[in-house]
Amino acid sequence: MNSIDVELSKHELDLCYAEATLRHEHNRIKNRAGRLNGPGQDNRGWQIDVAGAIGEMACAKYLNLLDHVFIFNDNYGKFDLPPNIDVKTSLGHNRRLPIFMNEDPGKVFVLATFAYDVVRLQGWIRGRDGMNPKFIDNPVGRGDSYYVPKFMLKDMALLKE
């Protein structure tokens, strides 16, 4: 499996920061904590929102879905890009793909990683394949999730087709 580095323009990055700020403010108004009791309304929560937006933008750019990026929804569990793509962005290129226990197994999950100003699309997997009991882990002590190793992910070129 080959990972793909996606370079975002200054304009695209500006859109990511604006989207992250919108999401962060929306969560603050709703008094919403991060998933699995992760950072929500603090500066770390905003950084996670920024990374998520950057991962979504990179995936949309690679898949030629820029017209569909950042269609804001107020419902956790919906897809990020049509028809059913959910982008999970992790800080650090050595990460596994996290999938929450209550996710829709019909979704396609893409692992984007972000570090040192490089956004990398690592690969993808169908939810029903990634939501395997052998991938359950709790690495940060906030509750179980599926953590799919990168070697189990399919090449991004297959998703683009």
Protein Blocks (a to p, Z undefined) as FASTA:
>chain_A
ZZddddddfklmmmmmmmmmmmmmmmmmnopacehhiafklmklmmmmmmmmmmmmmmmm
mnopmmmgoiacfbehiafbdfkbccdddedjkbccdddfkbcfkbccdddddeehiacd
fbdcdfklmmcfklgccfkonaccddddfklpccfklmmZZ
